[in-house]
Amino acid sequence: MGGRRNFGSLMRSICTCGDFQRGTSGHKKGFGSMSPRGVKLQIQDRHVVIDNGIFQVTLSNPAGIVTGISYNGIDNLLEVLNDESNRGYWDVVWNSLDGGKTGVFEVISGTKFEVIKETEEQVEVSFSRPWEPSLQGKLVPLNIDKRFIVLRGSSGFYSYAIYEHLGLPEWPAFSLGETRIAFKLRKEKFHYMAVADNRRRFMPLPDDRLPGRGQPLAYPEAVLLVNPKELELKGEVDDKYQYSCENKDLRVHGWISMESPPVGFWQITPSDEFRSGGPLKQNLSSHVGPTCLAMFLSGHYAGDDLSPKIGQGEAWKKVFGPVFIYLNSVVGGESGDDALTLWEDAKTQMMVEVQSWPYTFPASEDFPSSDQRGYVSGRLLVLDRYMSNDYMSANGAYVGLAPPGDVGSWQRECKDYQFWTRADENGYFSINAIRTGDYNLYAWVPGFIGDYRNDVAVTITQGCYIDLGDLVYEPPRDGPTLWEIGIPDRSAAEFYTPDPDPKYINRLFINHPDRFRQYGLWERYAELYPNEDLVYTVGVSDYRKDWFFAQVTKRKNDNTFQGTTWQIKFKLDNVDQTGTYKLRVAIASATLGELQVRVNDPNTNRPLFSSGLFGRDNAVARHGIHGLYWLFNVDIPNAVLMKGENNTIYMTQARGQTPWQNLMYDYIRFEGPSTDVPKAAI
């Protein structure tokens, strides 16, 4: 256990989530006895070895599984106790859409090896696997070409893949539930994991999750550590979903071996263009194994909406990646503090990769270079005449190009490419390196509800520069705000998140901004509201303290579950008898829930509004604070309202078959009837 020396003291310092000072010992440029030289390719009967003098990567031939990574005097960074097929691999989870197999997990194994490029500056190799009708039901119906690239002087390698479904009638329909690259590192070496500045720590060992050392909780991913090898971890909950990240933040993550010399293994994703669901889509990163993932497609925090469905005979092709596997070390480093500089260095390298996108070196014609792409710029303004007489800058707006679709369709789009940026404080934006094709421009603005879509399609051609000028988003609005709850930012993070049960805790998230990542928080609702459900009084209650982060079910005495009804009490000085009021409910996440709205009578058989059953995000169980975004606009007739303080809106989550049916609210606004206000002018 040499790599876990001083575990207790380091654990205490790391869990404070503070920044560490960069050490004085060098890294990146010093690699012991190794030195950069020309890239060498060695082809063996069962393996392919690529060596650039800094590291050596070994791949099975012709399967294209990464079986070994030799670096800095370590013969293999990957788990040597695993079979060669279970060390570094591309995989898919797929479903037949013609009544055949579903939930099929498949490691992509090539059947043909080919050298694409071989010079002293670069080696690119291909491991491809064609599909034919005789393989129906056995393999995912895709031609798959996996590529690996090693460059001179580079402390790591790149990988990307081309998936293709031919437009021929004999090619069957299927859906792709997940695809990724997975690396399994040596468990006796890699114990420290980092996915963000405030989410990095020594991790449990995989053995700590096994029976006798770990106790499974409500679902298999969550395990209570009852007898871990490191006693400091006793009583903690380990769950891979606690380390999920939004795409926009999922740029670099990985592991550090604290042994002398310290070594880092990092997965860097320089672009989101090939990942589905937009910038807020959440994906797994690294977790106990030690496992390091490059996620491209998944239904996590979204459900089947984020599984691309390819029809029979539908032509489809997509390039996933390249991503970069980066290796670094501390020359002469002995202490844990020196080793932690590897995380700082990995973040620096991530910025280098991001600034180098799109890469110039991939040899496939399916990966367009910078001069084959286009550029779009413009300015987004917001017009809400009940907030300002002037146009407002869309400060910090998320602006993106995605395939043509309905308003907000980008968050469910998962077949093609998307390109996102953030507007500056004045609403100006620019989107670079866009693949050719037809797009809509979409946006949403923190602080405002709803989605923007520019109805005019944007056609990107090679080398084009398109200035869209001033664009105006008019958020949904009928009348003045009478009251509101929360912040319109597509997240429930501003609401009350309780302390975890002391029996189920992850010490990393104590006094942490992501306190919602603790296990079992859904069970705290019934403890806070054992008899009556939540009641919120406008003007008295504080949503930061009095609005629970998720509307969950309650367990009854017979161990079944029931839905819950929350009340919003408010006062009306007068009721306008000539107009209609509006309740706007923005949902941050839903899991097999149903929202029903009643006003001033909780016992009406028919609610004023029902969403019907919706949502498969599972964000509560997966320790997320949002999933997919929904906006419901409910007309409230003036006849059901009363002058005075006796108005109550009843918000019912009506489904209660399981503990995992719930809603998360983003923002609620009650508007009065429309009034005349001046129009703004640019």
C-alpha positions as CSV (number, residue, x, y, z in Angstrom):
1,M,0.0,0.0,0.0
2,G,3.0,2.3,-0.6
3,G,0.9,4.6,-2.8
4,R,-1.4,5.4,0.1
5,R,1.2,6.7,2.5
6,N,-0.1,9.4,4.9
7,F,-3.6,8.6,3.8
8,G,-5.2,10.2,6.8
9,S,-3.5,13.5,6.7
10,L,-3.9,13.8,3.0
11,M,-7.5,12.8,3.1
12,R,-8.2,15.6,5.6
13,S,-6.5,18.2,3.5
14,I,-8.0,17.1,0.3
15,C,-11.5,17.0,1.6
16,T,-11.3,20.7,2.4
17,C,-11.5,21.2,-1.4
18,G,-8.9,23.9,-1.3
19,D,-6.5,24.6,-4.1
20,F,-3.0,23.1,-3.8
21,Q,0.2,25.0,-4.7
22,R,2.1,23.8,-7.7
23,G,5.2,22.0,-6.7
24,T,8.7,23.1,-7.7
25,S,9.7,19.7,-9.1
26,G,9.4,19.5,-12.8
27,H,6.9,17.5,-14.8
28,K,5.8,17.0,-18.4
29,K,9.3,17.7,-19.7
30,G,11.2,15.2,-17.6
31,F,10.4,11.5,-18.1
32,G,13.2,9.7,-16.3
33,S,15.4,7.8,-18.8
34,M,12.8,8.2,-21.6
35,S,13.3,10.9,-24.2
36,P,11.1,12.0,-27.2
37,R,12.2,10.4,-30.5
38,G,10.5,9.4,-33.7
39,V,7.4,7.3,-33.4
40,K,8.0,3.6,-34.0
41,L,5.4,1.0,-35.0
42,Q,5.9,-2.7,-34.3
43,I,3.4,-5.2,-35.7
44,Q,3.3,-8.6,-34.1
45,D,1.0,-11.6,-34.6
46,R,-1.3,-10.8,-31.8
47,H,-0.4,-7.2,-30.8
48,V,0.5,-3.9,-32.3
49,V,3.0,-1.7,-30.3
50,I,3.5,2.0,-30.8
51,D,6.4,3.7,-29.0
52,N,7.5,7.4,-29.1
53,G,10.2,7.2,-26.5
54,I,8.0,8.8,-23.8
55,F,5.5,5.9,-23.5
56,Q,4.5,2.7,-25.3
57,V,1.0,1.6,-26.0
58,T,0.1,-2.0,-26.9
59,L,-3.1,-3.0,-28.7
60,S,-4.5,-6.4,-29.5
61,N,-4.4,-7.4,-33.2
62,P,-6.9,-7.2,-34.9
63,A,-9.3,-6.5,-32.0
64,G,-7.9,-3.1,-31.2
65,I,-8.2,-3.4,-27.4
66,V,-5.6,-1.4,-25.4
67,T,-3.9,-4.1,-23.5
68,G,-0.9,-2.2,-22.1
69,I,0.5,1.3,-21.5
70,S,4.1,1.5,-20.4
71,Y,5.2,4.8,-19.0
72,N,7.9,6.3,-16.7
73,G,9.3,2.9,-15.7
74,I,5.9,1.3,-15.0
75,D,5.5,-1.7,-17.3
76,N,1.7,-1.3,-17.5
77,L,-0.6,1.3,-16.1
78,L,-3.6,-0.8,-16.9
79,E,-5.0,-3.6,-14.7
80,V,-2.8,-6.6,-15.3
81,L,-5.0,-8.8,-13.3
82,N,-7.8,-8.3,-15.8
83,D,-8.1,-10.3,-19.1
84,E,-6.6,-8.3,-22.0
85,S,-10.1,-7.7,-23.3
86,N,-11.0,-5.8,-20.1
87,R,-8.3,-3.1,-19.8
88,G,-8.9,-0.4,-22.4
89,Y,-11.8,-0.7,-24.9
90,W,-14.6,1.0,-26.9
91,D,-18.0,-0.4,-26.1
92,V,-21.7,0.1,-26.9
93,V,-25.0,-0.8,-25.4
94,W,-27.7,-1.2,-28.1
95,N,-31.2,-2.3,-28.6
96,S,-32.9,-3.9,-31.6
97,L,-36.0,-2.1,-32.7
98,D,-37.6,-5.0,-34.5
99,G,-38.5,-7.1,-31.4
100,G,-35.1,-8.6,-31.0
101,K,-32.5,-8.2,-28.2
102,T,-32.4,-5.2,-26.0
103,G,-29.8,-3.9,-23.6
104,V,-27.0,-5.7,-25.4
105,F,-23.5,-4.8,-24.0
106,E,-20.8,-5.2,-26.6
107,V,-17.1,-4.5,-26.5
108,I,-16.2,-3.4,-30.0
109,S,-13.7,-5.9,-31.3
110,G,-12.0,-5.2,-34.7
111,T,-11.5,-7.9,-37.3
112,K,-9.2,-6.0,-39.6
113,F,-6.0,-4.1,-38.8
114,E,-4.6,-1.4,-41.1
115,V,-1.8,1.1,-40.9
116,I,-3.2,4.5,-41.9
117,K,-0.1,6.6,-41.5
118,E,3.4,5.7,-40.4
119,T,6.1,8.4,-40.1
120,E,8.5,9.4,-37.4
121,E,6.2,12.3,-36.7
122,Q,2.9,10.3,-36.4
123,V,1.5,6.8,-36.4
124,E,-2.2,6.3,-37.0
125,V,-3.6,2.8,-37.0
126,S,-7.1,1.4,-37.7
127,F,-9.0,-1.6,-36.2
128,S,-12.2,-1.9,-38.1
129,R,-15.2,-4.2,-37.9
130,P,-17.7,-4.4,-40.8
131,W,-21.3,-5.5,-40.4
132,E,-23.3,-7.7,-42.7
133,P,-26.8,-9.1,-42.5
134,S,-25.6,-12.5,-41.4
135,L,-24.6,-10.8,-38.1
136,Q,-28.1,-9.5,-37.4
137,G,-29.0,-9.9,-33.7
138,K,-25.4,-10.7,-32.8
139,L,-23.5,-7.4,-33.2
140,V,-24.7,-3.8,-33.3
141,P,-25.6,-3.1,-37.0
142,L,-22.8,-0.6,-37.6
143,N,-19.5,-0.5,-39.5
144,I,-17.1,0.6,-36.9
145,D,-13.5,1.9,-37.5
146,K,-11.5,2.6,-34.3
147,R,-8.4,4.8,-34.7
148,F,-5.4,5.3,-32.5
149,I,-2.8,8.1,-33.0
150,V,0.6,8.6,-31.5
151,L,2.6,11.8,-32.2
152,R,6.3,12.5,-31.7
153,G,6.9,14.2,-28.4
154,S,3.4,13.7,-27.1
155,S,2.9,12.3,-23.6
156,G,-0.2,10.4,-24.6
157,F,-2.3,9.1,-27.4
158,Y,-5.5,10.0,-29.2
159,S,-8.4,7.8,-30.1
160,Y,-11.5,8.3,-32.3
161,A,-14.0,6.1,-34.1
162,I,-16.3,6.3,-37.1
163,Y,-19.7,4.6,-36.8
164,E,-21.7,4.0,-39.9
165,H,-25.1,2.5,-40.7
166,L,-25.6,2.1,-44.4
167,G,-28.7,3.2,-46.2
168,L,-29.6,-0.2,-47.4
169,P,-32.9,-2.0,-46.7
170,E,-31.2,-5.0,-45.2
171,W,-29.6,-2.9,-42.5
172,P,-32.0,-3.2,-39.5
173,A,-33.3,-0.6,-37.1
174,F,-31.7,-0.2,-33.7
175,S,-31.1,2.3,-30.9
176,L,-27.8,3.2,-29.3
177,G,-28.2,3.4,-25.5
178,E,-24.5,4.1,-24.8
179,T,-21.1,4.3,-26.3
180,R,-17.8,5.2,-24.7
181,I,-14.1,4.3,-24.1
182,A,-13.3,2.7,-20.8
183,F,-9.9,2.2,-19.1
184,K,-9.3,0.0,-16.1
185,L,-6.2,1.1,-14.2
186,R,-4.1,-0.9,-11.7
187,K,-5.9,-0.9,-8.4
188,E,-2.7,-1.3,-6.4
189,K,-1.3,2.0,-7.8
190,F,-4.1,4.5,-8.7
191,H,-5.9,5.6,-5.6
192,Y,-6.4,9.3,-6.0
193,M,-9.1,10.6,-8.4
194,A,-9.8,14.1,-9.7
195,V,-12.8,15.2,-11.7
196,A,-12.9,18.9,-10.7
197,D,-11.0,21.2,-8.3
198,N,-13.6,20.6,-5.6
199,R,-14.2,16.9,-6.4
200,R,-10.9,15.1,-6.0
201,R,-9.8,12.7,-3.2
202,F,-8.4,9.3,-2.3
203,M,-11.0,6.7,-3.4
204,P,-12.0,3.4,-1.9
205,L,-10.5,0.3,-3.5
206,P,-12.7,-1.9,-5.7
207,D,-12.4,-4.6,-3.1
208,D,-14.1,-2.3,-0.6
209,R,-17.4,-2.7,-2.5
210,L,-17.4,-6.5,-2.4
211,P,-19.6,-8.4,0.1
212,G,-18.1,-8.4,3.5
213,R,-16.5,-5.0,3.0
214,G,-19.4,-3.2,1.4
215,Q,-23.1,-3.3,1.9
216,P,-25.3,-2.7,-1.2
217,L,-27.9,0.0,-0.7
218,A,-31.1,0.9,-2.6
219,Y,-29.5,0.2,-6.0
220,P,-26.3,-1.6,-7.0
221,E,-24.2,1.5,-7.8
222,A,-24.4,2.7,-4.2
223,V,-22.5,0.8,-1.6
224,L,-21.9,1.5,2.1
225,L,-18.3,0.9,3.1
226,V,-18.6,-1.1,6.3
227,N,-15.1,-2.7,6.4
228,P,-12.8,-0.8,4.0
229,K,-9.1,-1.4,4.0
230,E,-8.5,2.2,4.8
231,L,-10.4,2.8,8.1
232,E,-10.8,6.5,7.3
233,L,-13.4,5.5,4.7
234,K,-15.6,3.4,7.0
235,G,-19.2,4.6,7.0
236,E,-19.0,6.4,3.7
237,V,-21.1,5.7,0.6
238,D,-19.5,5.1,-2.7
239,D,-21.5,5.7,-5.8
240,K,-20.1,6.4,-9.3
241,Y,-22.9,8.9,-10.0
242,Q,-21.6,11.2,-7.3
243,Y,-18.8,12.1,-9.8
244,S,-21.0,12.8,-12.9
245,C,-20.3,16.1,-14.7
246,E,-22.1,18.3,-17.2
247,N,-20.7,18.1,-20.7
248,K,-19.5,21.7,-20.4
249,D,-17.4,20.8,-17.4
250,L,-16.3,17.3,-18.5
251,R,-13.0,18.3,-20.1
252,V,-10.4,16.4,-18.0
253,H,-10.5,13.9,-15.3
254,G,-8.5,10.9,-14.1
255,W,-6.2,9.3,-11.6
256,I,-2.9,9.7,-9.8
257,S,-0.6,7.0,-8.6
258,M,1.2,8.4,-5.5
259,E,4.0,5.8,-5.6
260,S,7.5,7.1,-6.4
261,P,7.6,8.5,-9.0
262,P,4.0,9.8,-9.0
263,V,2.2,9.3,-12.3
264,G,-1.1,10.7,-13.6
265,F,-3.5,9.1,-16.1
266,W,-6.0,11.6,-17.6
267,Q,-8.8,11.5,-20.1
268,I,-9.2,14.8,-22.0
269,T,-12.2,15.6,-24.2
270,P,-11.4,18.9,-26.1
271,S,-14.8,19.3,-27.8
272,D,-18.4,18.6,-27.1
273,E,-19.4,18.5,-30.8
274,F,-19.8,14.7,-30.9
275,R,-21.5,14.4,-27.5
276,S,-25.3,14.5,-27.3
277,G,-27.8,16.6,-25.5
278,G,-26.0,20.0,-25.3
279,P,-23.8,21.6,-22.7
280,L,-25.9,20.6,-19.6
281,K,-26.2,16.9,-20.4
282,Q,-24.6,14.9,-17.6
283,N,-22.2,12.0,-18.1
284,L,-20.1,9.7,-16.0
285,S,-16.4,10.5,-15.5
286,S,-14.0,8.5,-13.4
287,H,-15.1,6.2,-10.5
288,V,-13.9,3.4,-8.3
289,G,-12.2,0.6,-10.3
290,P,-10.1,2.6,-10.8
291,T,-12.0,3.3,-13.9
292,C,-11.6,6.3,-16.4
293,L,-14.3,6.9,-19.0
294,A,-14.7,8.9,-22.2
295,M,-18.5,9.1,-22.5
296,F,-20.0,9.9,-25.9
297,L,-23.6,8.8,-25.7
298,S,-25.7,7.8,-22.7
299,G,-29.3,8.0,-21.4
300,H,-28.1,9.0,-17.9
301,Y,-30.1,11.9,-16.5
302,A,-32.3,11.9,-19.5
303,G,-33.7,8.4,-20.4
304,D,-34.4,7.0,-23.8
305,D,-34.8,10.5,-25.3
306,L,-31.0,10.6,-25.5
307,S,-30.7,7.2,-27.3
308,P,-30.3,7.7,-31.0
309,K,-32.8,5.6,-33.0
310,I,-31.6,4.6,-36.4
311,G,-34.3,3.3,-38.8
312,Q,-34.2,0.4,-41.1
313,G,-32.2,1.3,-44.1
314,E,-31.4,4.8,-42.7
315,A,-28.0,6.2,-43.7
316,W,-26.1,7.5,-40.6
317,K,-22.5,8.2,-39.9
318,K,-20.8,9.9,-37.0
319,V,-17.3,10.5,-35.8
320,F,-16.8,10.2,-32.0
321,G,-13.6,11.9,-30.8
322,P,-10.7,12.3,-31.0
323,V,-10.1,12.3,-27.2
324,F,-6.7,12.4,-25.6
325,I,-5.3,10.0,-23.1
326,Y,-2.6,12.1,-21.3
327,L,0.2,10.8,-19.1
328,N,2.3,12.9,-16.7
329,S,4.7,12.4,-13.9
330,V,6.7,14.3,-11.3
331,V,10.4,13.9,-11.7
332,G,11.9,13.0,-8.3
333,G,8.6,13.6,-6.6
334,E,8.1,11.8,-3.4
335,S,5.3,13.4,-1.4
336,G,1.6,13.5,-2.0
337,D,1.8,17.3,-2.3
338,D,4.2,16.9,-5.3
339,A,1.9,14.4,-6.9
340,L,-1.1,16.7,-6.7
341,T,0.6,19.1,-9.1
342,L,-0.2,16.5,-11.8
343,W,-3.9,17.6,-11.6
344,E,-2.9,21.2,-12.2
345,D,-0.7,20.1,-15.1
346,A,-3.5,18.0,-16.6
347,K,-5.8,21.1,-16.6
348,T,-3.1,23.0,-18.4
349,Q,-2.8,20.3,-21.0
350,M,-6.6,20.3,-21.4
351,M,-6.5,23.9,-22.3
352,V,-3.8,23.2,-24.9
353,E,-6.0,20.5,-26.4
354,V,-9.1,22.7,-26.5
355,Q,-7.2,25.5,-28.2
356,S,-5.8,23.0,-30.8
357,W,-9.3,21.9,-31.8
358,P,-10.1,20.9,-34.5
359,Y,-7.0,18.8,-34.7
360,T,-5.0,18.9,-37.9
361,F,-3.6,15.3,-37.7
362,P,-6.4,12.8,-37.9
363,A,-6.1,11.1,-41.3
364,S,-9.8,10.2,-41.8
365,E,-11.6,12.3,-44.4
366,D,-14.6,12.1,-42.1
367,F,-12.9,14.4,-39.6
368,P,-12.9,17.9,-41.2
369,S,-10.0,20.2,-40.6
370,S,-10.4,23.9,-39.6
371,D,-10.4,25.3,-43.1
372,Q,-13.2,22.8,-44.0
373,R,-15.5,24.2,-41.3
374,G,-17.4,27.5,-40.8
375,Y,-17.9,30.3,-38.3
376,V,-21.0,32.1,-36.9
377,S,-21.3,35.2,-34.7
378,G,-23.9,37.5,-33.6
379,R,-25.5,39.2,-30.6
380,L,-28.5,37.9,-28.5
381,L,-30.8,40.4,-26.8
382,V,-33.7,39.8,-24.5
383,L,-37.1,41.6,-24.7
384,D,-39.3,41.2,-21.7
385,R,-41.5,44.3,-21.5
386,Y,-42.5,43.6,-17.9
387,M,-38.9,43.7,-16.8
388,S,-37.5,46.6,-18.9
389,N,-38.6,49.1,-21.5
390,D,-35.2,48.5,-23.2
391,Y,-33.7,45.5,-24.8
392,M,-31.5,43.6,-22.4
393,S,-28.2,41.9,-23.1
394,A,-28.4,38.1,-23.0
395,N,-25.6,38.0,-20.5
396,G,-24.1,34.5,-20.2
397,A,-26.6,33.0,-22.6
398,Y,-25.9,29.4,-23.9
399,V,-25.9,29.7,-27.7
400,G,-25.6,26.8,-30.0
401,L,-26.1,25.3,-33.4
402,A,-27.8,22.0,-33.6
403,P,-29.8,20.1,-36.3
404,P,-33.1,21.7,-37.4
405,G,-35.9,21.0,-35.0
406,D,-38.5,22.4,-32.7
407,V,-37.9,25.0,-30.0
408,G,-35.7,23.3,-27.3
409,S,-35.2,20.2,-29.4
410,W,-31.4,20.5,-29.0
411,Q,-31.5,18.9,-25.5
412,R,-33.0,15.7,-26.9
413,E,-31.0,15.7,-30.2
414,C,-28.5,12.8,-30.2
415,K,-27.8,11.7,-33.8
416,D,-25.6,14.4,-35.1
417,Y,-23.3,17.2,-34.1
418,Q,-23.8,20.3,-31.9
419,F,-21.7,23.4,-31.4
420,W,-22.1,25.6,-28.3
421,T,-20.7,28.7,-26.7
422,R,-21.6,31.3,-24.1
423,A,-22.4,34.9,-24.9
424,D,-20.4,37.6,-23.2
425,E,-21.9,40.1,-20.8
426,N,-23.2,42.1,-23.8
427,G,-24.8,39.2,-25.5
428,Y,-22.2,38.8,-28.2
429,F,-21.3,35.3,-29.2
430,S,-19.1,33.4,-31.7
431,I,-19.1,29.8,-32.6
432,N,-16.0,28.3,-34.3
433,A,-15.1,25.2,-36.2
434,I,-18.6,24.2,-37.2
435,R,-19.0,21.2,-39.5
436,T,-20.8,21.8,-42.8
437,G,-24.5,21.3,-42.9
438,D,-27.9,22.8,-42.0
439,Y,-28.6,24.0,-38.4
440,N,-30.9,26.0,-36.3
441,L,-29.5,28.5,-33.8
442,Y,-30.8,27.8,-30.3
443,A,-30.2,29.5,-27.0
444,W,-31.4,29.9,-23.4
445,V,-30.6,32.7,-21.1
446,P,-29.9,32.2,-17.3
447,G,-32.5,34.3,-15.5
448,F,-35.2,33.8,-18.1
449,I,-37.5,30.9,-18.7
450,G,-38.0,29.1,-22.0
451,D,-35.9,28.5,-25.1
452,Y,-34.9,30.6,-28.1
453,R,-34.8,29.4,-31.7
454,N,-33.9,31.4,-34.7
455,D,-36.5,30.3,-37.3
456,V,-34.1,31.0,-40.2
457,A,-31.9,27.9,-40.9
458,V,-28.1,28.4,-40.9
459,T,-26.3,26.7,-43.7
460,I,-22.6,26.1,-43.0
461,T,-20.2,25.7,-45.9
462,Q,-16.5,25.3,-45.9
463,G,-14.7,28.4,-44.8
464,C,-17.8,30.5,-44.3
465,Y,-18.2,33.4,-41.9
466,I,-21.7,34.2,-41.0
467,D,-22.7,37.3,-38.9
468,L,-26.3,36.9,-37.8
469,G,-26.4,40.4,-36.4
470,D,-28.8,41.2,-33.5
471,L,-31.2,38.5,-32.5
472,V,-34.0,39.0,-30.0
473,Y,-35.4,36.5,-27.6
474,E,-38.8,37.2,-26.1
475,P,-39.3,34.9,-23.2
476,P,-42.8,33.5,-22.4
477,R,-44.7,36.3,-20.7
478,D,-48.4,37.3,-20.5
479,G,-48.5,39.7,-17.6
480,P,-46.6,41.2,-14.6
481,T,-45.0,39.0,-12.1
482,L,-47.2,38.7,-9.0
483,W,-44.8,36.3,-7.2
484,E,-42.1,33.8,-8.1
485,I,-40.2,30.9,-6.4
486,G,-36.6,30.0,-7.3
487,I,-34.2,31.1,-10.0
488,P,-34.8,30.3,-13.7
489,D,-31.5,28.5,-14.4
490,R,-32.6,24.9,-15.2
491,S,-31.4,23.6,-11.9
492,A,-32.9,23.0,-8.4
493,A,-29.6,23.9,-6.7
494,E,-31.0,27.0,-5.1
495,F,-33.6,25.1,-3.1
496,Y,-33.2,23.4,0.2
497,T,-30.9,20.4,0.2
498,P,-31.0,18.6,3.6
499,D,-28.0,17.2,5.5
500,P,-27.5,13.5,4.7
501,D,-28.3,10.8,7.2
502,P,-25.1,10.4,9.2
503,K,-25.2,6.7,8.3
504,Y,-24.9,7.4,4.5
505,I,-22.3,10.1,3.9
506,N,-19.6,11.0,1.5
507,R,-17.2,13.2,3.4
508,L,-16.1,15.0,0.3
509,F,-19.5,16.6,0.0
510,I,-19.7,18.0,3.6
511,N,-19.9,21.8,3.4
512,H,-19.7,21.5,-0.4
513,P,-21.6,23.5,-3.0
514,D,-22.7,20.2,-4.5
515,R,-24.3,18.9,-1.3
516,F,-27.1,17.4,-3.4
517,R,-24.6,14.6,-4.3
518,Q,-25.0,12.9,-1.0
519,Y,-26.8,9.5,-0.9
520,G,-30.3,9.0,0.4
521,L,-31.5,12.7,0.5
522,W,-34.9,11.7,-0.9
523,E,-35.6,9.9,2.4
524,R,-35.1,13.1,4.4
525,Y,-38.3,14.6,3.1
526,A,-40.6,12.2,5.1
527,E,-38.5,13.0,8.2
528,L,-39.0,16.8,7.7
529,Y,-42.7,16.4,6.8
530,P,-43.9,13.3,8.7
531,N,-47.6,14.2,8.8
532,E,-48.3,17.1,6.4
533,D,-46.6,17.9,3.1
534,L,-44.7,21.1,2.3
535,V,-46.6,24.4,2.6
536,Y,-44.9,27.5,1.1
537,T,-46.3,31.0,1.9
538,V,-45.4,33.7,-0.6
539,G,-43.8,36.7,1.2
540,V,-43.0,34.7,4.3
541,S,-41.3,31.5,3.3
542,D,-37.7,31.5,1.8
543,Y,-37.2,29.0,-1.1
544,R,-33.6,28.5,0.0
545,K,-34.9,27.0,3.3
546,D,-38.5,26.1,2.9
547,W,-38.7,24.5,-0.6
548,F,-37.4,21.0,-0.7
549,F,-35.1,20.3,-3.6
550,A,-37.3,17.5,-5.0
551,Q,-40.9,16.6,-4.8
552,V,-40.6,12.9,-3.9
553,T,-42.9,10.2,-2.8
554,K,-43.6,9.1,0.7
555,R,-43.5,5.6,2.1
556,K,-46.7,4.5,3.8
557,N,-47.0,2.2,6.8
558,D,-47.6,-0.8,4.5
559,N,-44.3,0.0,2.7
560,T,-46.0,1.2,-0.4
561,F,-45.6,4.7,-1.7
562,Q,-47.8,7.6,-2.4
563,G,-47.5,10.9,-4.3
564,T,-47.3,14.2,-2.4
565,T,-49.1,17.5,-2.7
566,W,-47.3,20.8,-2.0
567,Q,-49.2,24.0,-1.3
568,I,-48.3,27.6,-2.3
569,K,-50.3,30.1,-0.3
570,F,-50.5,33.7,-1.5
571,K,-52.4,36.9,-1.2
572,L,-54.2,38.9,-4.0
573,D,-55.1,42.5,-3.2
574,N,-57.6,42.4,-6.1
575,V,-58.8,39.9,-8.7
576,D,-58.9,41.2,-12.2
577,Q,-62.3,40.0,-13.5
578,T,-61.4,40.8,-17.2
579,G,-58.3,38.7,-17.7
580,T,-56.7,35.3,-17.2
581,Y,-53.8,34.7,-14.8
582,K,-50.9,32.5,-15.8
583,L,-48.9,30.0,-13.8
584,R,-45.5,29.1,-15.3
585,V,-43.8,26.0,-14.0
586,A,-40.3,25.2,-15.1
587,I,-39.3,21.7,-14.3
588,A,-35.6,20.9,-13.8
589,S,-36.1,17.1,-13.8
590,A,-38.8,14.5,-13.8
591,T,-38.8,10.8,-13.2
592,L,-42.0,8.9,-14.1
593,G,-43.9,11.8,-12.5
594,E,-47.1,13.6,-13.1
595,L,-47.7,17.2,-12.1
596,Q,-51.3,18.2,-11.3
597,V,-52.3,21.7,-10.5
598,R,-55.4,22.7,-8.6
599,V,-56.4,26.1,-7.3
600,N,-58.3,26.8,-4.0
601,D,-59.9,23.3,-4.0
602,P,-57.6,20.3,-3.5
603,N,-60.4,17.8,-3.9
604,T,-61.6,18.5,-7.4
605,N,-61.7,15.3,-9.4
606,R,-60.2,16.9,-12.5
607,P,-57.2,19.1,-11.9
608,L,-56.9,22.5,-13.6
609,F,-53.8,21.1,-15.3
610,S,-52.1,17.7,-15.6
611,S,-48.8,17.1,-17.3
612,G,-49.5,13.4,-17.7
613,L,-46.8,10.9,-17.0
614,F,-43.4,12.3,-18.1
615,G,-39.7,12.1,-17.5
616,R,-37.1,9.3,-17.1
617,D,-34.2,11.4,-15.8
618,N,-33.6,9.5,-12.5
619,A,-31.6,12.5,-11.4
620,V,-32.6,12.2,-7.7
621,A,-31.2,8.6,-7.4
622,R,-28.1,9.6,-9.4
623,H,-27.3,12.6,-7.3
624,G,-28.0,15.2,-10.0
625,I,-29.7,18.5,-9.4
626,H,-31.3,18.6,-12.9
627,G,-32.2,16.4,-15.9
628,L,-34.1,17.5,-18.9
629,Y,-35.9,20.8,-18.9
630,W,-39.7,21.2,-19.2
631,L,-41.8,24.3,-19.2
632,F,-45.6,24.2,-18.4
633,N,-47.8,27.2,-18.9
634,V,-51.1,27.0,-17.0
635,D,-54.0,29.3,-17.5
636,I,-55.7,30.2,-14.2
637,P,-59.2,31.6,-14.7
638,N,-60.0,34.6,-12.5
639,A,-63.2,32.9,-11.3
640,V,-61.2,30.4,-9.2
641,L,-59.2,33.1,-7.4
642,M,-60.2,35.1,-4.3
643,K,-59.4,38.6,-3.1
644,G,-57.3,38.4,0.1
645,E,-54.9,35.9,1.7
646,N,-56.9,32.7,1.2
647,N,-55.5,31.6,-2.2
648,T,-53.7,28.3,-2.5
649,I,-52.2,26.5,-5.4
650,Y,-51.9,22.7,-4.9
651,M,-49.0,21.1,-6.7
652,T,-49.4,17.4,-6.8
653,Q,-46.9,14.8,-7.9
654,A,-49.5,12.2,-8.4
655,R,-47.5,9.1,-9.1
656,G,-46.4,6.9,-6.2
657,Q,-45.6,3.4,-7.2
658,T,-41.9,3.6,-6.3
659,P,-39.5,5.8,-4.3
660,W,-38.0,7.0,-7.5
661,Q,-40.9,8.9,-8.9
662,N,-40.4,12.6,-8.5
663,L,-40.1,16.2,-9.8
664,M,-37.5,18.8,-9.4
665,Y,-38.6,22.4,-9.9
666,D,-36.5,25.0,-11.6
667,Y,-38.7,28.1,-11.2
668,I,-42.4,28.9,-10.6
669,R,-44.0,32.3,-11.6
670,F,-47.5,33.6,-11.2
671,E,-48.4,36.3,-13.6
672,G,-51.3,38.7,-13.6
673,P,-53.4,39.4,-16.7
674,S,-51.9,41.3,-19.5
675,T,-51.5,45.1,-19.2
676,D,-50.4,47.7,-21.7
677,V,-46.7,48.5,-21.4
678,P,-44.4,50.5,-23.7
679,K,-42.5,48.6,-26.4
680,A,-38.7,48.6,-26.3
681,A,-36.6,49.9,-29.1
682,I,-33.0,48.9,-30.1
